[in-house]
Amino acid sequence: MVSAEFVYAAAGIGLGLGILLGFWVYSLVGNKQQSKKIKKTVLREAERAVQAERERLHAVYDLLSSLTSSLNYQRILEIALDLSARILSAQQAPTDRLVSAVLLFSETSRPGELTVGSARRFTAADMRTVLSSTNGFVGRTIDEGIPSFTTQISEDSELSRIIALRTCNVVYCIPLRAGLITYGTLLFAHPDPQCFDEARREVLEIIANQALIAIQNARLYGELEREKERMIEIQEETRKKLARDLHDGPTQSVAAVAMRVNFARRLVEKDPKAAADELFKIEELARKTTKEIRHMLFTLRPLVLESQGLVAALQAMAEKMQETYNQKMIVSVDPNVIPKLEASKQAVIFFIVEEAVNNSRKHAQAANIWVRIKMLEEDFSLLEVEDDGVGFNVGEVDAFYDKRGSLGMVNMRERAELVNGVLHLESTEGQGTLVQVILPLTDEAAERLRTQM
């Protein structure tokens, strides 16, 4: 028979086990609920991180697309710096203290000088800084043509002048070079000396290459726009020149013919012999006018240039100058040069000669004009137009040239640039004038000539 104590003991044990089982079940259910909450929180955070990364990558893609498609020079520089900061931030680089700049050679700066095209965290004074491309760390990097970094900022003669770099401990410099042309450099700096590790340097070099392509495209586009404007100016000047030549030549002659015809008509009845003499003079004037018009048509569109080439066109010009104006023009062309000149270059050279010869005829009072085309060396030729006229003071004419009505000298310079040539003018009062144009015959020669200017 079971005792009461045993029953009470068993009941107590059962109650305890029940309570423990209840606590265990409650704890298990509670932990599952807590686990679900944690999982939901983690998932939400992960989704936010993925969405943020997606938005960041989208922003980087937009910047990269803008960089490769933009033709706005300043916009390209801004995008290059923004893109660098965005991509470095993805690599856990502390970009909040990143200093960056694009240093460029510009047409307005003196040779060897770098100006700030765009920058991040530069002071107003820093933006006006002009660096030498021949001294210091930046100069050495450009000279070597490969990216490099330095921690000796305060000791550098050029970098120490930039206020924004005084809090930095490392500078990384990437030259923007394509072939023989150096456009400038990308410069990055940071207080952390370990900031620009190998992976980050590789990323920045990729951005620099993309920026270089974009800068080249923008500059080419800018050159094309300026070239278009120059061509419009040349066409406008050609129209003005034609109008002047017509007014000073054939128009005056035709007016004189009309007056003489009227005079001869009145002489017919009173003095037939005098009328005959006058008609003879009218005929001579009409023939002279016809020659002037034909010469003008020849210079406007020399068909012989298109059909027979530059030498034949220059010989035809010489004949017409003698026939029309009694002006002696001597042509000498090295036969080795012409095969190396494309038809488009020959046309430009012809019009440079035509402009120079007309200047000599009209203003120099020259008895003789010499036109010479010869080889300088394997890849260069030289065009010379020389006269024995009165000459002029080149410096004085250049100083007031913008106030003159004629743009003949400007036209010759711009036409020389069309064939990648360089025009040089020498003249002394009383000793004649010499016009020289150095003409590169290959793309490599044109590149060398451009870098030497």
C-alpha positions as CSV (number, residue, x, y, z in Angstrom):
1,M,0.0,0.0,0.0
2,V,1.4,3.3,-1.1
3,S,1.9,5.7,1.8
4,A,0.6,9.3,1.8
5,E,4.1,10.6,2.0
6,F,5.0,8.8,-1.2
7,V,2.0,10.2,-3.0
8,Y,2.7,13.7,-1.8
9,A,6.3,13.3,-2.9
10,A,5.4,12.0,-6.3
11,A,2.9,14.8,-6.7
12,G,5.5,17.3,-5.8
13,I,8.0,15.9,-8.2
14,G,5.4,15.8,-11.0
15,L,4.4,19.4,-10.3
16,G,8.1,20.5,-10.5
17,L,8.6,18.6,-13.7
18,G,5.5,20.2,-15.2
19,I,6.7,23.6,-14.2
20,L,10.1,23.0,-15.7
21,L,8.6,21.6,-18.8
22,G,6.3,24.6,-19.1
23,F,9.3,27.0,-18.7
24,W,11.2,25.1,-21.3
25,V,8.3,25.1,-23.8
26,Y,7.8,28.8,-23.2
27,S,11.5,29.5,-23.6
28,L,11.6,27.6,-26.9
29,V,8.6,29.4,-28.3
30,G,10.0,32.8,-27.2
31,N,13.5,32.1,-28.7
32,K,11.9,31.2,-32.0
33,Q,9.9,34.5,-32.1
34,Q,13.1,36.4,-31.1
35,S,15.0,34.6,-33.8
36,K,12.4,35.6,-36.4
37,K,12.7,39.2,-35.4
38,I,16.5,39.1,-35.6
39,K,16.3,37.4,-39.0
40,K,13.9,40.0,-40.3
41,T,16.1,42.8,-39.0
42,V,19.2,41.3,-40.7
43,L,17.3,40.8,-43.9
44,R,16.1,44.4,-43.9
45,E,19.6,45.7,-43.3
46,A,21.0,43.4,-46.1
47,E,18.3,44.7,-48.5
48,R,19.1,48.3,-47.6
49,A,22.9,47.6,-48.1
50,V,22.2,45.9,-51.5
51,Q,19.9,48.8,-52.5
52,A,22.6,51.4,-51.4
53,E,25.3,49.4,-53.3
54,R,23.0,49.3,-56.4
55,E,22.4,53.0,-56.3
56,R,26.1,53.7,-55.8
57,L,27.0,51.5,-58.8
58,H,24.3,53.1,-60.8
59,A,25.8,56.5,-59.9
60,V,29.3,55.3,-60.8
61,Y,27.9,54.0,-64.2
62,D,26.2,57.3,-64.9
63,L,29.5,59.2,-64.1
64,L,31.5,56.9,-66.3
65,S,29.0,57.2,-69.1
66,S,29.0,61.0,-68.8
67,L,32.8,60.9,-68.8
68,T,33.1,58.9,-72.1
69,S,30.3,60.8,-73.8
70,S,30.8,64.4,-72.8
71,L,32.5,66.9,-75.0
72,N,32.4,69.7,-72.4
73,Y,36.1,70.0,-71.4
74,Q,35.4,71.4,-67.9
75,R,32.6,68.9,-67.2
76,I,35.1,66.0,-68.0
77,L,37.5,67.3,-65.4
78,E,34.8,67.5,-62.8
79,I,33.5,64.0,-63.6
80,A,37.0,62.5,-63.4
81,L,37.5,63.7,-59.8
82,D,34.0,62.8,-58.7
83,L,34.3,59.3,-60.2
84,S,37.6,58.7,-58.4
85,A,36.1,59.6,-55.1
86,R,33.0,57.4,-55.7
87,I,35.0,54.3,-56.6
88,L,37.5,54.8,-53.8
89,S,34.6,54.9,-51.3
90,A,33.6,51.5,-52.5
91,Q,36.9,50.1,-51.5
92,Q,36.5,51.4,-47.9
93,A,39.0,54.2,-48.6
94,P,38.4,57.3,-46.4
95,T,37.5,59.7,-49.1
96,D,36.1,62.4,-46.8
97,R,39.7,63.8,-46.6
98,L,40.8,63.0,-50.1
99,V,42.4,65.9,-52.0
100,S,42.4,65.7,-55.8
101,A,43.1,67.9,-58.8
102,V,43.6,67.9,-62.5
103,L,46.7,69.9,-63.6
104,L,46.8,70.8,-67.3
105,F,49.0,72.5,-69.9
106,S,46.8,75.2,-71.5
107,E,47.0,77.3,-74.6
108,T,47.0,80.5,-72.4
109,S,49.8,79.4,-70.1
110,R,53.5,79.7,-70.8
111,P,55.4,76.6,-72.0
112,G,56.2,74.2,-69.2
113,E,53.5,75.6,-66.8
114,L,50.7,73.6,-65.3
115,T,47.5,75.3,-64.2
116,V,44.7,73.9,-62.1
117,G,41.8,72.7,-64.4
118,S,39.6,71.4,-61.6
119,A,40.2,70.3,-57.9
120,R,38.6,69.0,-54.8
121,R,39.4,70.6,-51.4
122,F,41.8,73.1,-52.9
123,T,41.7,76.6,-51.4
124,A,41.0,79.7,-53.5
125,A,44.7,80.4,-53.5
126,D,45.5,76.8,-54.5
127,M,43.2,77.2,-57.6
128,R,45.4,80.0,-58.8
129,T,48.7,78.1,-58.3
130,V,50.9,77.6,-61.4
131,L,53.3,74.6,-61.1
132,S,56.4,73.9,-63.2
133,S,56.4,70.7,-65.2
134,T,60.2,70.6,-65.1
135,N,60.8,70.8,-61.3
136,G,59.8,68.7,-58.3
137,F,57.9,65.5,-58.0
138,V,55.2,66.4,-60.6
139,G,57.9,67.4,-63.1
140,R,59.8,64.1,-62.6
141,T,56.5,62.1,-63.0
142,I,55.6,63.9,-66.2
143,D,59.2,63.4,-67.5
144,E,59.2,59.7,-66.7
145,G,55.6,59.3,-68.0
146,I,54.6,56.7,-65.4
147,P,52.4,57.0,-62.3
148,S,54.3,57.5,-59.0
149,F,53.7,58.6,-55.4
150,T,55.7,60.4,-52.7
151,T,55.5,61.1,-49.0
152,Q,58.1,63.9,-49.1
153,I,55.4,66.6,-49.7
154,S,56.8,69.4,-47.4
155,E,60.3,69.0,-49.0
156,D,59.0,69.3,-52.6
157,S,59.6,72.8,-54.2
158,E,56.2,72.6,-56.0
159,L,53.9,70.6,-53.8
160,S,54.8,72.5,-50.7
161,R,53.2,75.6,-52.3
162,I,49.7,74.0,-52.3
163,I,48.0,74.7,-48.9
164,A,45.5,71.8,-49.2
165,L,48.4,69.3,-49.2
166,R,49.9,70.4,-45.9
167,T,47.6,68.0,-44.0
168,C,48.4,65.1,-46.3
169,N,51.1,62.5,-46.0
170,V,51.1,60.9,-49.5
171,V,50.6,62.2,-53.0
172,Y,49.9,60.0,-56.0
173,C,50.4,61.5,-59.5
174,I,49.2,60.0,-62.8
175,P,50.5,61.6,-66.1
176,L,47.8,62.2,-68.8
177,R,49.9,61.3,-71.8
178,A,48.9,60.0,-75.2
179,G,51.8,59.2,-77.6
180,L,54.2,62.2,-77.5
181,I,51.5,64.6,-76.2
182,T,51.2,65.2,-72.5
183,Y,48.0,67.0,-71.5
184,G,48.8,67.3,-67.8
185,T,48.4,65.1,-64.7
186,L,45.9,63.7,-62.2
187,L,46.9,64.4,-58.6
188,F,45.6,62.6,-55.5
189,A,46.6,63.2,-51.9
190,H,45.5,61.9,-48.4
191,P,46.5,62.1,-44.8
192,D,46.8,58.3,-44.5
193,P,50.2,57.2,-46.0
194,Q,48.7,53.8,-46.7
195,C,45.7,55.1,-48.6
196,F,47.0,54.4,-52.1
197,D,47.7,50.7,-52.0
198,E,48.1,48.7,-55.2
199,A,44.4,48.0,-55.8
200,R,43.4,51.6,-55.4
201,R,46.3,52.8,-57.6
202,E,45.1,50.4,-60.3
203,V,41.6,51.8,-60.1
204,L,42.8,55.4,-60.3
205,E,44.9,54.6,-63.3
206,I,41.9,53.1,-65.1
207,I,39.9,56.3,-64.4
208,A,42.9,58.3,-65.7
209,N,43.0,56.4,-68.9
210,Q,39.2,57.0,-69.4
211,A,39.7,60.7,-68.6
212,L,42.5,61.0,-71.0
213,I,40.4,59.6,-73.9
214,A,37.6,62.0,-72.9
215,I,40.0,64.9,-72.8
216,Q,41.4,64.0,-76.2
217,N,37.9,63.9,-77.6
218,A,36.9,67.2,-76.0
219,R,40.0,68.9,-77.3
220,L,39.5,67.5,-80.8
221,Y,35.9,68.7,-80.8
222,G,37.0,72.1,-79.6
223,E,39.7,72.2,-82.4
224,L,37.0,71.3,-84.9
225,E,34.7,74.0,-83.7
226,R,37.5,76.6,-83.8
227,E,38.5,75.3,-87.3
228,K,34.9,75.7,-88.5
229,E,34.9,79.3,-87.2
230,R,38.2,79.9,-88.9
231,M,36.9,78.5,-92.2
232,I,33.9,80.8,-91.9
233,E,36.2,83.8,-91.3
234,I,38.3,82.7,-94.3
235,Q,35.2,82.5,-96.5
236,E,34.0,85.9,-95.3
237,E,37.4,87.4,-95.9
238,T,37.5,85.8,-99.4
239,R,34.1,87.4,-100.2
240,K,35.4,90.8,-99.0
241,K,38.6,90.4,-101.0
242,L,36.6,89.5,-104.1
243,A,34.4,92.6,-103.5
244,R,37.5,94.8,-103.1
245,D,39.2,93.3,-106.2
246,L,36.0,93.7,-108.3
247,H,35.6,97.3,-107.1
248,D,39.3,98.3,-107.6
249,G,39.7,96.4,-110.9
250,P,36.9,95.3,-113.3
251,T,34.2,97.6,-111.9
252,Q,36.3,100.7,-112.4
253,S,37.4,99.5,-115.9
254,V,33.8,98.7,-117.0
255,A,32.8,102.2,-115.8
256,A,35.7,103.7,-117.8
257,V,34.6,101.7,-120.9
258,A,31.0,103.1,-120.6
259,M,32.3,106.7,-120.3
260,R,34.7,106.2,-123.3
261,V,31.9,104.6,-125.4
262,N,29.7,107.6,-124.7
263,F,32.6,110.0,-125.6
264,A,33.4,108.0,-128.8
265,R,29.7,108.1,-129.9
266,R,29.7,111.9,-129.8
267,L,33.0,112.0,-131.7
268,V,31.7,109.8,-134.6
269,E,30.0,112.7,-136.4
270,K,32.4,115.5,-135.4
271,D,35.8,113.7,-135.8
272,P,35.7,110.2,-137.2
273,K,39.5,109.7,-136.9
274,A,39.5,110.7,-133.2
275,A,36.5,108.4,-132.7
276,A,38.4,105.5,-134.3
277,D,41.4,106.2,-132.0
278,E,39.1,106.3,-129.0
279,L,37.4,103.0,-130.0
280,F,40.9,101.4,-130.2
281,K,41.6,102.5,-126.7
282,I,38.2,101.2,-125.5
283,E,39.1,97.8,-127.1
284,E,42.4,97.7,-125.2
285,L,40.7,98.6,-122.0
286,A,38.1,95.9,-122.5
287,R,40.8,93.3,-123.2
288,K,42.6,94.3,-120.1
289,T,39.4,94.0,-118.0
290,T,38.7,90.6,-119.5
291,K,42.2,89.4,-118.4
292,E,41.7,90.8,-114.9
293,I,38.4,88.9,-114.6
294,R,39.9,85.7,-115.9
295,H,42.8,86.0,-113.4
296,M,40.3,86.5,-110.6
297,L,38.3,83.4,-111.7
298,F,41.6,81.5,-111.9
299,T,42.6,82.4,-108.3
300,L,39.0,81.6,-107.1
301,R,39.0,78.2,-108.6
302,P,42.2,77.1,-110.5
303,L,40.9,74.2,-112.6
304,V,44.5,73.5,-113.7
305,L,45.3,72.7,-110.0
306,E,42.6,70.1,-109.9
307,S,43.6,68.5,-113.3
308,Q,47.4,68.9,-113.4
309,G,48.6,69.6,-109.9
310,L,50.4,72.3,-108.0
311,V,53.4,72.8,-110.3
312,A,51.2,73.4,-113.3
313,A,49.0,75.7,-111.3
314,L,51.9,77.8,-110.1
315,Q,53.3,78.1,-113.6
316,A,49.9,79.1,-114.8
317,M,49.7,81.8,-112.1
318,A,53.1,83.1,-113.2
319,E,52.0,83.4,-116.8
320,K,48.8,85.2,-115.8
321,M,50.7,87.6,-113.5
322,Q,52.9,88.5,-116.4
323,E,50.1,88.7,-118.9
324,T,47.7,90.7,-116.7
325,Y,49.9,92.9,-114.5
326,N,53.3,92.7,-116.2
327,Q,54.6,91.2,-113.0
328,K,57.5,88.8,-113.1
329,M,57.1,85.7,-111.1
330,I,59.7,82.9,-111.0
331,V,58.7,79.4,-109.9
332,S,61.1,76.7,-108.7
333,V,59.8,73.4,-107.3
334,D,61.8,70.4,-106.2
335,P,60.2,67.4,-108.0
336,N,60.7,65.2,-105.0
337,V,58.3,67.2,-102.8
338,I,55.1,67.1,-104.9
339,P,54.5,63.3,-104.7
340,K,54.6,63.5,-100.9
341,L,51.8,66.2,-100.8
342,E,48.2,65.2,-100.9
343,A,45.8,67.1,-103.3
344,S,44.2,68.9,-100.4
345,K,47.6,70.1,-99.1
346,Q,48.6,71.3,-102.6
347,A,45.4,73.4,-102.8
348,V,46.2,75.0,-99.5
349,I,49.8,75.7,-100.6
350,F,48.5,77.3,-103.8
351,F,46.2,79.7,-101.9
352,I,49.1,80.7,-99.5
353,V,51.2,81.5,-102.6
354,E,48.4,83.4,-104.2
355,E,47.9,85.5,-101.1
356,A,51.6,86.2,-100.7
357,V,52.1,87.0,-104.4
358,N,49.2,89.4,-104.4
359,N,50.5,91.2,-101.4
360,S,53.9,91.6,-103.1
361,R,52.3,92.8,-106.3
362,K,49.9,95.3,-104.6
363,H,52.0,96.6,-101.7
364,A,55.6,95.8,-102.2
365,Q,56.1,97.4,-105.7
366,A,58.3,94.4,-106.4
367,A,60.0,93.9,-109.8
368,N,60.5,90.2,-109.1
369,I,58.7,87.6,-107.0
370,W,60.3,84.2,-106.4
371,V,58.2,81.1,-105.4
372,R,60.3,78.1,-104.2
373,I,59.3,74.7,-102.8
374,K,62.1,72.5,-101.7
375,M,63.0,69.7,-99.3
376,L,64.4,70.6,-95.9
377,E,64.9,67.0,-94.7
378,E,63.3,63.6,-95.2
379,D,60.0,64.5,-93.5
380,F,59.8,68.3,-94.1
381,S,59.5,70.7,-97.0
382,L,59.9,74.5,-97.2
383,L,57.7,76.9,-99.1
384,E,59.2,80.4,-99.8
385,V,57.7,83.4,-101.4
386,E,60.3,86.2,-101.7
387,D,60.2,89.6,-103.4
388,D,62.6,92.5,-104.0
389,G,60.1,95.2,-103.0
390,V,60.0,98.0,-100.6
391,G,59.5,95.8,-97.5
392,F,58.0,96.9,-94.2
393,N,58.4,96.9,-90.4
394,V,56.9,93.6,-89.3
395,G,56.6,94.5,-85.6
396,E,54.8,97.7,-86.4
397,V,52.4,96.1,-88.8
398,D,51.6,93.2,-86.3
399,A,51.0,95.7,-83.5
400,F,48.2,97.4,-85.4
401,Y,47.0,94.5,-87.6
402,D,43.7,94.1,-85.8
403,K,42.8,97.6,-86.8
404,R,43.4,97.0,-90.5
405,G,40.7,96.1,-93.0
406,S,42.7,93.3,-94.6
407,L,43.3,89.8,-93.1
408,G,45.8,88.6,-95.6
409,M,48.5,87.7,-93.1
410,V,46.0,86.0,-90.8
411,N,44.7,84.0,-93.8
412,M,48.2,82.8,-94.6
413,R,48.8,81.7,-91.0
414,E,45.5,79.9,-90.7
415,R,46.0,78.1,-94.0
416,A,49.5,77.0,-92.9
417,E,47.9,75.6,-89.8
418,L,45.4,73.6,-92.0
419,V,48.4,71.6,-93.3
420,N,50.1,71.4,-89.8
421,G,52.7,73.9,-91.1
422,V,54.3,76.9,-89.4
423,L,54.5,80.3,-91.1
424,H,57.5,82.7,-90.6
425,L,57.6,86.2,-92.0
426,E,60.8,88.3,-92.5
427,S,60.9,91.8,-93.9
428,T,63.0,94.9,-93.7
429,E,62.1,98.3,-95.1
430,G,63.9,98.7,-98.4
431,Q,65.1,95.1,-98.6
432,G,62.0,93.1,-99.6
433,T,59.9,90.4,-97.9
434,L,60.3,86.7,-97.3
435,V,57.4,84.4,-96.4
436,Q,58.4,80.9,-95.3
437,V,56.1,78.0,-94.4
438,I,57.6,74.8,-92.9
439,L,55.5,71.9,-94.2
440,P,55.6,68.4,-92.4
441,L,55.1,65.6,-94.9
442,T,54.1,62.9,-92.5
443,D,51.9,62.6,-89.3
444,E,55.0,61.9,-87.3
445,A,56.7,65.0,-88.6
446,A,53.6,67.1,-87.8
447,E,53.7,65.7,-84.2
448,R,57.4,66.6,-83.8
449,L,56.8,70.1,-85.2
450,R,53.9,70.7,-82.8
451,T,55.9,69.6,-79.8
452,Q,58.8,71.9,-80.7
453,M,56.5,75.0,-81.0
